[in-house]
């Protein structure tokens, strides 16, 4: 039975993921890189169109092969963008600074240490992490400790 291209594409869209994976294996001879249904349908639709309408011309294939050969792929060695050591984001607070806040009638004390913030013997990477531990909800740490004023909208 000779199906039209539209019928074949409609049939692809009706298949479940497992059937699409099997169809992909049958068409290409290998397992798919992705298992996403939309991705599989697109790849199989391309193959169906290529089969019926023809693929790339010989000239287009030669051009693509030449361009691919000119691409310089990274070797895996990463170079810093700044040309030097990456700088750590500054909190603007000196080591040893103590921040205090009253929360539910309890005084909260946080000390700025090298690489983070210490609260009740626990070291946190950010003030937001400290505020989350205290309140159980997400807060901007600078706002929670009064270092930043809340923006007013009028």
C-alpha positions in Angstrom: 0.0 0.0 0.0 1.4 3.4 -1.1 0.7 6.0 1.5 1.0 9.7 0.8 3.6 11.7 2.6 0.9 13.4 4.6 -0.6 10.0 5.7 2.8 8.8 6.7 3.5 11.9 8.8 0.0 11.6 10.4 0.8 8.0 11.3 4.1 9.1 12.9 2.3 11.7 15.1 -0.1 9.0 16.3 2.7 6.6 17.6 3.7 6.4 21.2 7.3 6.9 22.4 8.3 3.2 22.3 7.0 2.7 18.8 8.8 5.9 17.7 12.1 4.6 19.2 11.7 1.3 17.4 10.9 3.0 14.1 14.0 5.3 14.6 16.2 2.2 15.2 14.8 0.6 12.0 15.3 3.8 9.9 18.8 4.7 11.1 20.3 1.5 12.5 21.1 3.1 15.9 19.4 4.2 19.1 18.1 7.7 19.2 20.1 10.4 21.1 16.9 11.7 22.5 13.7 10.0 23.7 11.5 13.0 23.5 8.4 12.3 21.4 8.5 15.6 19.5 12.2 15.2 18.7 11.6 11.6 17.4 8.7 12.7 15.2 10.7 15.5 13.7 13.6 13.2 12.9 11.4 10.5 11.4 9.4 13.0 9.4 12.7 14.3 8.0 13.7 10.8 7.0 10.3 10.2 5.4 10.6 13.4 3.4 14.1 12.6 2.4 13.1 9.2 1.2 10.3 10.6 -0.9 11.6 13.9 -2.1 15.3 13.3 -2.1 18.0 14.4 0.3 20.7 17.0 -0.1 22.2 17.4 -3.5 25.8 16.2 -4.0 26.9 19.9 -4.1 25.2 20.6 -0.8 26.8 17.5 0.8 30.3 18.5 -0.5 29.8 22.1 0.8 28.7 20.8 4.2 31.6 18.4 4.5 34.0 21.2 3.6 32.5 23.5 6.2 32.5 20.8 8.9 36.1 20.2 8.2 36.9 23.9 8.8 35.2 24.0 12.2 37.7 24.2 15.1 36.3 22.2 18.0 37.5 23.0 21.6 40.2 20.6 22.8 38.8 20.5 26.3 41.3 22.9 27.8 39.4 25.9 29.4 41.0 29.3 29.6 39.7 31.9 32.0 37.9 34.6 30.2 39.5 37.3 32.3 43.0 36.1 31.6 43.6 35.5 35.3 42.1 34.2 38.5 38.4 34.6 38.7 37.3 37.0 41.4 34.8 36.0 44.0 31.7 38.2 44.3 32.1 40.5 47.2 29.4 40.8 49.8 30.6 44.3 50.6 31.1 43.3 54.3 34.3 42.7 56.1 35.1 39.4 57.7 34.1 39.6 61.4 31.0 41.8 60.8 28.0 40.7 62.9 24.5 41.2 61.6 21.6 41.1 64.0 17.9 40.9 63.5 14.9 40.1 65.7 12.7 37.5 64.3 9.6 36.2 66.3 11.0 37.7 69.5 14.4 36.0 69.1 17.6 37.8 68.3 19.4 36.4 65.2 23.1 36.9 65.0 25.1 36.1 61.9 28.9 36.6 61.5 30.6 37.2 58.2 33.4 34.8 57.8 35.8 34.1 54.9 33.7 32.3 52.3 30.3 32.7 53.9 28.2 33.4 56.9 28.1 31.6 60.3 24.8 31.3 62.2 24.4 29.1 65.3 27.6 27.2 64.5 26.5 26.4 60.9 28.3 27.9 57.9 26.2 29.1 55.0 27.3 30.3 51.5 24.8 33.2 51.4 22.6 35.4 53.6 19.6 34.0 51.7 20.5 30.5 52.9 20.6 31.8 56.5 17.3 33.6 56.1 15.8 30.4 54.6 17.0 28.3 57.5 15.5 30.8 60.0 12.2 31.4 58.4 11.6 28.2 56.4 10.7 30.3 53.3 12.7 31.9 50.6 14.0 35.4 51.3 16.5 37.8 49.8 19.1 37.6 52.6 20.1 41.3 52.2 16.5 42.3 52.5 15.9 40.0 55.5 18.8 41.5 57.4 17.9 45.1 56.5 20.9 45.7 54.2 18.6 46.5 51.3 15.5 48.5 51.3 12.4 47.0 49.8 11.5 48.8 46.5 8.2 50.7 46.7 5.8 50.7 43.8 3.4 53.6 43.5 
